[in-house]
Amino acid sequence: MTYSQIWNNSGNEAEILYLEQQIEAVKKEIKRAKAAKQQEILDQANRKLAELEAKLDELEE
């Protein structure tokens, strides 16, 4: 593996970790919104979760 490939892989790993942390934070936000019956916040959080999961899927491929 070349240095460039190693560098790119480590960058992806950091981004994957960041996205995973963001996904967990959004899931907590979804739980809070459900508990407070805040539909607008829930809808926004669900959209954000879908975006983050799509980005994560792209990086993991």
All heavy atoms as TSV, in Angstrom:
chain	resi	resn	atom	element	x	y	z
A	1	MET	N	N	0.852	-1.170	0.000
A	1	MET	CA	C	0.000	0.000	0.000
A	1	MET	C	C	0.904	1.242	0.000
A	1	MET	O	O	1.862	1.308	0.755
A	1	MET	CB	C	-0.897	-0.026	1.243
A	1	MET	CG	C	-1.936	1.070	1.255
A	1	MET	SD	S	-3.063	0.987	2.675
A	1	MET	CE	C	-4.063	-0.420	2.251
A	2	THR	N	N	0.550	2.183	-0.834
A	2	THR	CA	C	1.355	3.394	-0.926
A	2	THR	C	C	1.028	4.335	0.235
A	2	THR	O	O	-0.002	4.212	0.887
A	2	THR	CB	C	1.102	4.141	-2.250
A	2	THR	OG1	O	-0.237	4.637	-2.243
A	2	THR	CG2	C	1.324	3.252	-3.447
A	3	TYR	N	N	1.924	5.282	0.452
A	3	TYR	CA	C	1.695	6.280	1.496
A	3	TYR	C	C	0.396	7.026	1.238
A	3	TYR	O	O	-0.369	7.286	2.157
A	3	TYR	CB	C	2.876	7.259	1.553
A	3	TYR	CG	C	2.697	8.344	2.575
A	3	TYR	CD1	C	2.894	8.082	3.928
A	3	TYR	CD2	C	2.294	9.620	2.201
A	3	TYR	CE1	C	2.708	9.054	4.879
A	3	TYR	CE2	C	2.104	10.613	3.143
A	3	TYR	CZ	C	2.320	10.328	4.481
A	3	TYR	OH	O	2.129	11.309	5.419
A	4	SER	N	N	0.152	7.354	-0.016
A	4	SER	CA	C	-1.069	8.077	-0.376
A	4	SER	C	C	-2.310	7.267	-0.015
A	4	SER	O	O	-3.288	7.808	0.511
A	4	SER	CB	C	-1.069	8.396	-1.875
A	4	SER	OG	O	-2.262	9.035	-2.246
A	5	GLN	N	N	-2.284	5.983	-0.292
A	5	GLN	CA	C	-3.428	5.131	0.044
A	5	GLN	C	C	-3.626	5.052	1.562
A	5	GLN	O	O	-4.749	5.091	2.055
A	5	GLN	CB	C	-3.237	3.727	-0.532
A	5	GLN	CG	C	-3.362	3.673	-2.034
A	5	GLN	CD	C	-2.953	2.320	-2.589
A	5	GLN	OE1	O	-1.979	1.726	-2.120
A	5	GLN	NE2	N	-3.688	1.854	-3.581
A	6	ILE	N	N	-2.519	4.927	2.285
A	6	ILE	CA	C	-2.599	4.867	3.746
A	6	ILE	C	C	-3.180	6.173	4.286
A	6	ILE	O	O	-4.052	6.175	5.148
A	6	ILE	CB	C	-1.209	4.589	4.363
A	6	ILE	CG1	C	-0.757	3.168	4.004
A	6	ILE	CG2	C	-1.231	4.784	5.878
A	6	ILE	CD1	C	0.681	2.880	4.342
A	7	TRP	N	N	-2.690	7.302	3.742
A	7	TRP	CA	C	-3.175	8.615	4.176
A	7	TRP	C	C	-4.673	8.745	3.919
A	7	TRP	O	O	-5.428	9.188	4.778
A	7	TRP	CB	C	-2.395	9.705	3.450
A	7	TRP	CG	C	-2.847	11.085	3.809
A	7	TRP	CD1	C	-3.650	11.898	3.078
A	7	TRP	CD2	C	-2.546	11.805	5.003
A	7	TRP	NE1	N	-3.858	13.085	3.737
A	7	TRP	CE2	C	-3.196	13.049	4.926
A	7	TRP	CE3	C	-1.792	11.507	6.131
A	7	TRP	CZ2	C	-3.106	14.001	5.933
A	7	TRP	CZ3	C	-1.705	12.458	7.132
A	7	TRP	CH2	C	-2.352	13.682	7.024
A	8	ASN	N	N	-5.119	8.356	2.729
A	8	ASN	CA	C	-6.540	8.448	2.391
A	8	ASN	C	C	-7.382	7.543	3.277
A	8	ASN	O	O	-8.476	7.922	3.692
A	8	ASN	CB	C	-6.767	8.117	0.918
A	8	ASN	CG	C	-6.319	9.235	0.001
A	8	ASN	OD1	O	-6.269	10.383	0.384
A	8	ASN	ND2	N	-5.979	8.879	-1.218
A	9	ASN	N	N	-6.879	6.345	3.555
A	9	ASN	CA	C	-7.621	5.421	4.410
A	9	ASN	C	C	-7.758	5.965	5.823
A	9	ASN	O	O	-8.810	5.845	6.440
A	9	ASN	CB	C	-6.964	4.044	4.444
A	9	ASN	CG	C	-7.210	3.265	3.170
A	9	ASN	OD1	O	-8.103	3.580	2.397
A	9	ASN	ND2	N	-6.409	2.251	2.945
A	10	SER	N	N	-6.710	6.571	6.357
A	10	SER	CA	C	-6.797	7.101	7.711
A	10	SER	C	C	-7.766	8.283	7.753
A	10	SER	O	O	-8.467	8.480	8.734
A	10	SER	CB	C	-5.417	7.513	8.240
A	10	SER	OG	O	-4.905	8.601	7.496
A	11	GLY	N	N	-7.802	9.060	6.676
A	11	GLY	CA	C	-8.762	10.158	6.600
A	11	GLY	C	C	-10.183	9.643	6.580
A	11	GLY	O	O	-11.068	10.203	7.228
A	12	ASN	N	N	-10.411	8.571	5.826
A	12	ASN	CA	C	-11.750	7.972	5.777
A	12	ASN	C	C	-12.149	7.423	7.137
A	12	ASN	O	O	-13.299	7.546	7.541
A	12	ASN	CB	C	-11.816	6.869	4.726
A	12	ASN	CG	C	-11.926	7.411	3.314
A	12	ASN	OD1	O	-12.180	8.591	3.106
A	12	ASN	ND2	N	-11.715	6.553	2.355
A	13	GLU	N	N	-11.199	6.809	7.824
A	13	GLU	CA	C	-11.506	6.245	9.137
A	13	GLU	C	C	-11.916	7.339	10.108
A	13	GLU	O	O	-12.865	7.173	10.876
A	13	GLU	CB	C	-10.310	5.466	9.679
A	13	GLU	CG	C	-10.074	4.163	8.947
A	13	GLU	CD	C	-8.823	3.443	9.423
A	13	GLU	OE1	O	-8.316	3.758	10.514
A	13	GLU	OE2	O	-8.359	2.562	8.691
A	14	ALA	N	N	-11.237	8.472	10.050
A	14	ALA	CA	C	-11.586	9.588	10.928
A	14	ALA	C	C	-12.967	10.129	10.573
A	14	ALA	O	O	-13.772	10.441	11.459
A	14	ALA	CB	C	-10.533	10.688	10.823
A	15	GLU	N	N	-13.244	10.214	9.291
A	15	GLU	CA	C	-14.555	10.721	8.868
A	15	GLU	C	C	-15.660	9.737	9.235
A	15	GLU	O	O	-16.747	10.142	9.655
A	15	GLU	CB	C	-14.567	11.001	7.363
A	15	GLU	CG	C	-15.761	11.796	6.934
A	15	GLU	CD	C	-15.644	12.348	5.522
A	15	GLU	OE1	O	-14.593	12.236	4.896
A	15	GLU	OE2	O	-16.663	12.901	5.068
A	16	ILE	N	N	-15.378	8.450	9.097
A	16	ILE	CA	C	-16.355	7.426	9.485
A	16	ILE	C	C	-16.651	7.530	10.978
A	16	ILE	O	O	-17.811	7.502	11.396
A	16	ILE	CB	C	-15.849	6.013	9.102
A	16	ILE	CG1	C	-15.928	5.836	7.581
A	16	ILE	CG2	C	-16.647	4.931	9.827
A	16	ILE	CD1	C	-15.235	4.590	7.066
A	17	LEU	N	N	-15.619	7.675	11.783
A	17	LEU	CA	C	-15.807	7.810	13.231
A	17	LEU	C	C	-16.632	9.046	13.543
A	17	LEU	O	O	-17.565	9.000	14.353
A	17	LEU	CB	C	-14.456	7.883	13.938
A	17	LEU	CG	C	-14.506	8.053	15.454
A	17	LEU	CD1	C	-15.257	6.906	16.102
A	17	LEU	CD2	C	-13.110	8.171	16.017
A	18	TYR	N	N	-16.326	10.153	12.891
A	18	TYR	CA	C	-17.075	11.391	13.092
A	18	TYR	C	C	-18.553	11.190	12.733
A	18	TYR	O	O	-19.439	11.589	13.492
A	18	TYR	CB	C	-16.469	12.516	12.259
A	18	TYR	CG	C	-17.288	13.778	12.263
A	18	TYR	CD1	C	-17.281	14.628	13.360
A	18	TYR	CD2	C	-18.097	14.103	11.179
A	18	TYR	CE1	C	-18.055	15.778	13.381
A	18	TYR	CE2	C	-18.870	15.252	11.190
A	18	TYR	CZ	C	-18.841	16.090	12.287
A	18	TYR	OH	O	-19.610	17.223	12.297
A	19	LEU	N	N	-18.812	10.572	11.587
A	19	LEU	CA	C	-20.195	10.348	11.161
A	19	LEU	C	C	-20.931	9.441	12.137
A	19	LEU	O	O	-22.097	9.670	12.455
A	19	LEU	CB	C	-20.235	9.761	9.750
A	19	LEU	CG	C	-19.892	10.738	8.627
A	19	LEU	CD1	C	-19.738	9.984	7.307
A	19	LEU	CD2	C	-20.933	11.829	8.506
A	20	GLU	N	N	-20.246	8.406	12.631
A	20	GLU	CA	C	-20.871	7.507	13.595
A	20	GLU	C	C	-21.253	8.250	14.873
A	20	GLU	O	O	-22.317	8.026	15.443
A	20	GLU	CB	C	-19.957	6.329	13.908
A	20	GLU	CG	C	-19.852	5.349	12.753
A	20	GLU	CD	C	-18.826	4.259	12.971
A	20	GLU	OE1	O	-17.919	4.422	13.831
A	20	GLU	OE2	O	-18.914	3.231	12.271
A	21	GLN	N	N	-20.384	9.164	15.308
A	21	GLN	CA	C	-20.689	9.964	16.496
A	21	GLN	C	C	-21.873	10.896	16.232
A	21	GLN	O	O	-22.729	11.071	17.096
A	21	GLN	CB	C	-19.463	10.773	16.920
A	21	GLN	CG	C	-18.343	9.906	17.449
A	21	GLN	CD	C	-17.052	10.671	17.647
A	21	GLN	OE1	O	-16.863	11.754	17.105
A	21	GLN	NE2	N	-16.142	10.097	18.414
A	22	GLN	N	N	-21.898	11.484	15.045
A	22	GLN	CA	C	-23.006	12.367	14.694
A	22	GLN	C	C	-24.328	11.599	14.628
A	22	GLN	O	O	-25.365	12.087	15.058
A	22	GLN	CB	C	-22.735	13.061	13.346
A	22	GLN	CG	C	-21.614	14.063	13.400
A	22	GLN	CD	C	-21.908	15.181	14.378
A	22	GLN	OE1	O	-22.940	15.826	14.290
A	22	GLN	NE2	N	-21.023	15.401	15.319
A	23	ILE	N	N	-24.278	10.387	14.096
A	23	ILE	CA	C	-25.475	9.543	14.011
A	23	ILE	C	C	-26.011	9.251	15.417
A	23	ILE	O	O	-27.215	9.338	15.662
A	23	ILE	CB	C	-25.180	8.245	13.221
A	23	ILE	CG1	C	-25.036	8.585	11.735
A	23	ILE	CG2	C	-26.257	7.194	13.462
A	23	ILE	CD1	C	-24.499	7.444	10.877
A	24	GLU	N	N	-25.124	8.925	16.330
A	24	GLU	CA	C	-25.554	8.653	17.702
A	24	GLU	C	C	-26.190	9.895	18.335
A	24	GLU	O	O	-27.204	9.799	19.027
A	24	GLU	CB	C	-24.382	8.154	18.561
A	24	GLU	CG	C	-23.961	6.745	18.221
A	24	GLU	CD	C	-25.102	5.751	18.293
A	24	GLU	OE1	O	-25.840	5.735	19.306
A	24	GLU	OE2	O	-25.278	4.979	17.336
A	25	ALA	N	N	-25.608	11.057	18.085
A	25	ALA	CA	C	-26.157	12.303	18.628
A	25	ALA	C	C	-27.548	12.581	18.058
A	25	ALA	O	O	-28.461	12.990	18.789
A	25	ALA	CB	C	-25.214	13.465	18.328
A	26	VAL	N	N	-27.726	12.337	16.772
A	26	VAL	CA	C	-29.029	12.574	16.139
A	26	VAL	C	C	-30.059	11.574	16.658
A	26	VAL	O	O	-31.225	11.929	16.879
A	26	VAL	CB	C	-28.914	12.528	14.594
A	26	VAL	CG1	C	-30.283	12.553	13.939
A	26	VAL	CG2	C	-28.073	13.692	14.101
A	27	LYS	N	N	-29.643	10.348	16.891
A	27	LYS	CA	C	-30.571	9.352	17.449
A	27	LYS	C	C	-31.063	9.782	18.827
A	27	LYS	O	O	-32.233	9.602	19.164
A	27	LYS	CB	C	-29.908	7.977	17.518
A	27	LYS	CG	C	-29.787	7.320	16.160
A	27	LYS	CD	C	-29.129	5.961	16.266
A	27	LYS	CE	C	-29.056	5.281	14.902
A	27	LYS	NZ	N	-28.413	3.959	14.988
A	28	LYS	N	N	-30.170	10.368	19.632
A	28	LYS	CA	C	-30.581	10.880	20.944
A	28	LYS	C	C	-31.562	12.043	20.776
A	28	LYS	O	O	-32.532	12.160	21.522
A	28	LYS	CB	C	-29.356	11.324	21.742
A	28	LYS	CG	C	-28.510	10.171	22.223
A	28	LYS	CD	C	-27.286	10.649	22.970
A	28	LYS	CE	C	-26.402	9.479	23.356
A	28	LYS	NZ	N	-25.170	9.921	24.021
A	29	GLU	N	N	-31.282	12.891	19.797
A	29	GLU	CA	C	-32.176	14.017	19.523
A	29	GLU	C	C	-33.559	13.516	19.105
A	29	GLU	O	O	-34.582	14.078	19.509
A	29	GLU	CB	C	-31.575	14.889	18.423
A	29	GLU	CG	C	-32.339	16.152	18.153
A	29	GLU	CD	C	-31.683	17.039	17.113
A	29	GLU	OE1	O	-30.493	16.857	16.816
A	29	GLU	OE2	O	-32.388	17.912	16.587
A	30	ILE	N	N	-33.596	12.457	18.321
A	30	ILE	CA	C	-34.865	11.855	17.893
A	30	ILE	C	C	-35.648	11.356	19.110
A	30	ILE	O	O	-36.849	11.590	19.223
A	30	ILE	CB	C	-34.621	10.728	16.869
A	30	ILE	CG1	C	-34.172	11.336	15.533
A	30	ILE	CG2	C	-35.853	9.859	16.691
A	30	ILE	CD1	C	-33.680	10.320	14.519
A	31	LYS	N	N	-34.954	10.690	20.024
A	31	LYS	CA	C	-35.632	10.198	21.234
A	31	LYS	C	C	-36.217	11.348	22.046
A	31	LYS	O	O	-37.344	11.263	22.538
A	31	LYS	CB	C	-34.654	9.400	22.099
A	31	LYS	CG	C	-34.341	8.028	21.555
A	31	LYS	CD	C	-33.413	7.288	22.493
A	31	LYS	CE	C	-33.037	5.942	21.926
A	31	LYS	NZ	N	-32.116	5.209	22.811
A	32	ARG	N	N	-35.443	12.423	22.193
A	32	ARG	CA	C	-35.934	13.575	22.952
A	32	ARG	C	C	-37.140	14.213	22.260
A	32	ARG	O	O	-38.110	14.592	22.908
A	32	ARG	CB	C	-34.823	14.612	23.135
A	32	ARG	CG	C	-33.776	14.211	24.156
A	32	ARG	CD	C	-32.862	15.370	24.509
A	32	ARG	NE	N	-32.085	15.842	23.368
A	32	ARG	CZ	C	-30.881	15.418	23.032
A	32	ARG	NH1	N	-30.298	14.484	23.759
A	32	ARG	NH2	N	-30.254	15.910	21.990
A	33	ALA	N	N	-37.063	14.328	20.943
A	33	ALA	CA	C	-38.163	14.939	20.192
A	33	ALA	C	C	-39.432	14.087	20.297
A	33	ALA	O	O	-40.535	14.622	20.431
A	33	ALA	CB	C	-37.769	15.134	18.732
A	34	LYS	N	N	-39.264	12.765	20.246
A	34	LYS	CA	C	-40.425	11.880	20.404
A	34	LYS	C	C	-41.042	12.044	21.780
A	34	LYS	O	O	-42.260	12.134	21.917
A	34	LYS	CB	C	-40.014	10.415	20.194
A	34	LYS	CG	C	-39.840	10.034	18.751
A	34	LYS	CD	C	-39.467	8.563	18.636
A	34	LYS	CE	C	-39.249	8.157	17.197
A	34	LYS	NZ	N	-38.836	6.740	17.079
A	35	ALA	N	N	-40.187	12.083	22.802
A	35	ALA	CA	C	-40.680	12.205	24.177
A	35	ALA	C	C	-41.406	13.529	24.391
A	35	ALA	O	O	-42.403	13.586	25.114
A	35	ALA	CB	C	-39.523	12.066	25.160
A	36	ALA	N	N	-40.919	14.583	23.746
A	36	ALA	CA	C	-41.528	15.908	23.902
A	36	ALA	C	C	-42.628	16.154	22.877
A	36	ALA	O	O	-43.240	17.223	22.880
A	36	ALA	CB	C	-40.449	16.979	23.768
A	37	LYS	N	N	-42.859	15.165	22.026
A	37	LYS	CA	C	-43.882	15.265	20.973
A	37	LYS	C	C	-43.684	16.511	20.111
A	37	LYS	O	O	-44.629	17.224	19.811
A	37	LYS	CB	C	-45.281	15.218	21.581
A	37	LYS	CG	C	-45.546	13.910	22.295
A	37	LYS	CD	C	-46.929	13.825	22.845
A	37	LYS	CE	C	-47.074	12.468	23.544
A	37	LYS	NZ	N	-48.342	12.304	24.188
A	38	GLN	N	N	-42.437	16.717	19.707
A	38	GLN	CA	C	-42.085	17.845	18.843
A	38	GLN	C	C	-41.883	17.321	17.426
A	38	GLN	O	O	-40.780	16.962	17.025
A	38	GLN	CB	C	-40.822	18.530	19.354
A	38	GLN	CG	C	-41.000	19.150	20.719
A	38	GLN	CD	C	-39.725	19.746	21.254
A	38	GLN	OE1	O	-38.646	19.262	20.972
A	38	GLN	NE2	N	-39.863	20.799	22.040
A	39	GLN	N	N	-42.953	17.294	16.668
A	39	GLN	CA	C	-42.953	16.670	15.347
A	39	GLN	C	C	-41.992	17.349	14.374
A	39	GLN	O	O	-41.305	16.677	13.614
A	39	GLN	CB	C	-44.361	16.645	14.764
A	39	GLN	CG	C	-44.484	15.801	13.511
A	39	GLN	CD	C	-44.140	14.338	13.752
A	39	GLN	OE1	O	-44.548	13.752	14.743
A	39	GLN	NE2	N	-43.380	13.744	12.856
A	40	GLU	N	N	-41.935	18.671	14.389
A	40	GLU	CA	C	-41.057	19.373	13.443
A	40	GLU	C	C	-39.590	19.029	13.690
A	40	GLU	O	O	-38.842	18.741	12.755
A	40	GLU	CB	C	-41.263	20.887	13.559
A	40	GLU	CG	C	-40.475	21.671	12.516
A	40	GLU	CD	C	-40.753	23.159	12.583
A	40	GLU	OE1	O	-41.811	23.553	13.093
A	40	GLU	OE2	O	-39.894	23.909	12.117
A	41	ILE	N	N	-39.183	19.022	14.949
A	41	ILE	CA	C	-37.806	18.669	15.291
A	41	ILE	C	C	-37.548	17.207	14.947
A	41	ILE	O	O	-36.481	16.849	14.439
A	41	ILE	CB	C	-37.517	18.958	16.770
A	41	ILE	CG1	C	-37.560	20.470	17.006
A	41	ILE	CG2	C	-36.177	18.380	17.198
A	41	ILE	CD1	C	-37.478	20.884	18.452
A	42	LEU	N	N	-38.519	16.362	15.188
A	42	LEU	CA	C	-38.399	14.941	14.860
A	42	LEU	C	C	-38.200	14.743	13.363
A	42	LEU	O	O	-37.323	13.983	12.940
A	42	LEU	CB	C	-39.639	14.187	15.344
A	42	LEU	CG	C	-39.672	12.686	15.089
A	42	LEU	CD1	C	-38.501	11.986	15.758
A	42	LEU	CD2	C	-40.995	12.113	15.587
A	43	ASP	N	N	-38.976	15.444	12.561
A	43	ASP	CA	C	-38.837	15.336	11.104
A	43	ASP	C	C	-37.458	15.797	10.642
A	43	ASP	O	O	-36.822	15.149	9.810
A	43	ASP	CB	C	-39.916	16.162	10.402
A	43	ASP	CG	C	-41.317	15.589	10.603
A	43	ASP	OD1	O	-41.437	14.410	10.996
A	43	ASP	OD2	O	-42.282	16.338	10.370
A	44	GLN	N	N	-36.985	16.910	11.190
A	44	GLN	CA	C	-35.660	17.425	10.828
A	44	GLN	C	C	-34.563	16.436	11.219
A	44	GLN	O	O	-33.639	16.192	10.446
A	44	GLN	CB	C	-35.401	18.777	11.508
A	44	GLN	CG	C	-36.245	19.898	10.991
A	44	GLN	CD	C	-36.086	21.166	11.811
A	44	GLN	OE1	O	-35.405	21.185	12.834
A	44	GLN	NE2	N	-36.733	22.234	11.367
A	45	ALA	N	N	-34.678	15.880	12.408
A	45	ALA	CA	C	-33.684	14.932	12.889
A	45	ALA	C	C	-33.681	13.660	12.036
A	45	ALA	O	O	-32.616	13.112	11.737
A	45	ALA	CB	C	-33.928	14.602	14.358
A	46	ASN	N	N	-34.856	13.192	11.642
A	46	ASN	CA	C	-34.929	12.002	10.793
A	46	ASN	C	C	-34.293	12.249	9.427
A	46	ASN	O	O	-33.611	11.370	8.890
A	46	ASN	CB	C	-36.377	11.539	10.632
A	46	ASN	CG	C	-36.845	10.738	11.825
A	46	ASN	OD1	O	-36.100	9.960	12.394
A	46	ASN	ND2	N	-38.086	10.943	12.220
A	47	ARG	N	N	-34.495	13.451	8.878
A	47	ARG	CA	C	-33.841	13.790	7.604
A	47	ARG	C	C	-32.326	13.829	7.765
A	47	ARG	O	O	-31.586	13.317	6.933
A	47	ARG	CB	C	-34.367	15.125	7.067
A	47	ARG	CG	C	-35.749	15.043	6.455
A	47	ARG	CD	C	-36.122	16.304	5.698
A	47	ARG	NE	N	-36.219	17.473	6.546
A	47	ARG	CZ	C	-37.304	17.826	7.223
A	47	ARG	NH1	N	-38.400	17.101	7.141
A	47	ARG	NH2	N	-37.311	18.916	7.968
A	48	LYS	N	N	-31.866	14.437	8.863
A	48	LYS	CA	C	-30.434	14.529	9.132
A	48	LYS	C	C	-29.838	13.136	9.300
A	48	LYS	O	O	-28.757	12.836	8.782
A	48	LYS	CB	C	-30.193	15.379	10.385
A	48	LYS	CG	C	-28.755	15.563	10.746
A	48	LYS	CD	C	-28.038	16.425	9.746
A	48	LYS	CE	C	-26.623	16.706	10.185
A	48	LYS	NZ	N	-25.870	17.455	9.217
A	49	LEU	N	N	-30.547	12.268	10.001
A	49	LEU	CA	C	-30.083	10.897	10.201
A	49	LEU	C	C	-29.938	10.180	8.862
A	49	LEU	O	O	-28.932	9.508	8.613
A	49	LEU	CB	C	-31.041	10.141	11.118
A	49	LEU	CG	C	-30.689	8.689	11.414
A	49	LEU	CD1	C	-29.333	8.582	12.107
A	49	LEU	CD2	C	-31.777	8.052	12.262
A	50	ALA	N	N	-30.905	10.340	7.991
A	50	ALA	CA	C	-30.841	9.698	6.675
A	50	ALA	C	C	-29.636	10.214	5.880
A	50	ALA	O	O	-28.940	9.432	5.233
A	50	ALA	CB	C	-32.133	9.953	5.905
A	51	GLU	N	N	-29.371	11.524	5.952
A	51	GLU	CA	C	-28.223	12.102	5.245
A	51	GLU	C	C	-26.910	11.542	5.784
A	51	GLU	O	O	-26.016	11.165	5.008
A	51	GLU	CB	C	-28.209	13.623	5.402
A	51	GLU	CG	C	-29.313	14.339	4.665
A	51	GLU	CD	C	-29.359	15.829	5.016
A	51	GLU	OE1	O	-28.403	16.346	5.637
A	51	GLU	OE2	O	-30.366	16.470	4.665
A	52	LEU	N	N	-26.785	11.500	7.101
A	52	LEU	CA	C	-25.559	10.997	7.715
A	52	LEU	C	C	-25.331	9.528	7.381
A	52	LEU	O	O	-24.207	9.118	7.083
A	52	LEU	CB	C	-25.608	11.199	9.235
A	52	LEU	CG	C	-25.535	12.631	9.728
A	52	LEU	CD1	C	-25.858	12.691	11.218
A	52	LEU	CD2	C	-24.171	13.239	9.448
A	53	GLU	N	N	-26.391	8.735	7.436
A	53	GLU	CA	C	-26.255	7.308	7.127
A	53	GLU	C	C	-25.886	7.093	5.667
A	53	GLU	O	O	-25.107	6.197	5.349
A	53	GLU	CB	C	-27.536	6.567	7.491
A	53	GLU	CG	C	-27.716	6.441	8.995
A	53	GLU	CD	C	-29.012	5.785	9.406
A	53	GLU	OE1	O	-29.997	5.815	8.629
A	53	GLU	OE2	O	-29.063	5.251	10.533
A	54	ALA	N	N	-26.396	7.929	4.773
A	54	ALA	CA	C	-26.040	7.825	3.359
A	54	ALA	C	C	-24.563	8.154	3.153
A	54	ALA	O	O	-23.850	7.461	2.403
A	54	ALA	CB	C	-26.910	8.754	2.521
A	55	LYS	N	N	-24.078	9.198	3.832
A	55	LYS	CA	C	-22.652	9.557	3.731
A	55	LYS	C	C	-21.781	8.433	4.272
A	55	LYS	O	O	-20.741	8.105	3.699
A	55	LYS	CB	C	-22.372	10.845	4.505
A	55	LYS	CG	C	-22.897	12.081	3.847
A	55	LYS	CD	C	-22.578	13.319	4.684
A	55	LYS	CE	C	-23.210	14.560	4.116
A	55	LYS	NZ	N	-22.969	15.745	4.972
A	56	LEU	N	N	-22.207	7.852	5.379
A	56	LEU	CA	C	-21.454	6.752	5.989
A	56	LEU	C	C	-21.395	5.556	5.037
A	56	LEU	O	O	-20.338	4.958	4.857
A	56	LEU	CB	C	-22.078	6.364	7.314
A	56	LEU	CG	C	-21.354	5.278	8.111
A	56	LEU	CD1	C	-19.950	5.712	8.463
A	56	LEU	CD2	C	-22.144	4.949	9.370
A	57	ASP	N	N	-22.515	5.248	4.411
A	57	ASP	CA	C	-22.551	4.133	3.454
A	57	ASP	C	C	-21.575	4.374	2.298
A	57	ASP	O	O	-20.881	3.453	1.871
A	57	ASP	CB	C	-23.957	3.931	2.904
A	57	ASP	CG	C	-24.906	3.336	3.914
A	57	ASP	OD1	O	-24.424	2.784	4.932
A	57	ASP	OD2	O	-26.135	3.417	3.713
A	58	GLU	N	N	-21.515	5.611	1.819
A	58	GLU	CA	C	-20.597	5.941	0.715
A	58	GLU	C	C	-19.152	5.714	1.136
A	58	GLU	O	O	-18.345	5.178	0.365
A	58	GLU	CB	C	-20.758	7.408	0.312
A	58	GLU	CG	C	-22.019	7.702	-0.467
A	58	GLU	CD	C	-22.155	9.188	-0.769
A	58	GLU	OE1	O	-21.148	9.927	-0.734
A	58	GLU	OE2	O	-23.283	9.611	-1.059
A	59	LEU	N	N	-18.798	6.131	2.334
A	59	LEU	CA	C	-17.420	5.986	2.796
A	59	LEU	C	C	-17.036	4.528	3.046
A	59	LEU	O	O	-15.887	4.151	2.866
A	59	LEU	CB	C	-17.200	6.794	4.079
A	59	LEU	CG	C	-17.141	8.299	3.904
A	59	LEU	CD1	C	-17.063	8.965	5.267
A	59	LEU	CD2	C	-15.936	8.688	3.057
A	60	GLU	N	N	-17.987	3.743	3.490
A	60	GLU	CA	C	-17.692	2.349	3.822
A	60	GLU	C	C	-17.573	1.463	2.589
A	60	GLU	O	O	-17.097	0.363	2.672
A	60	GLU	CB	C	-18.738	1.811	4.790
A	60	GLU	CG	C	-18.609	2.416	6.169
A	60	GLU	CD	C	-19.609	1.885	7.159
A	60	GLU	OE1	O	-20.704	1.439	6.759
A	60	GLU	OE2	O	-19.298	1.910	8.368
A	61	GLU	N	N	-17.990	1.964	1.437
A	61	GLU	CA	C	-17.916	1.148	0.221
A	61	GLU	C	C	-16.527	1.120	-0.345
A	61	GLU	O	O	-15.669	1.823	-0.147
A	61	GLU	CB	C	-18.890	1.685	-0.829
A	61	GLU	CG	C	-20.312	1.428	-0.439
A	61	GLU	CD	C	-21.305	1.995	-1.452
A	61	GLU	OE1	O	-20.899	2.688	-2.396
A	61	GLU	OE2	O	-22.489	1.731	-1.280
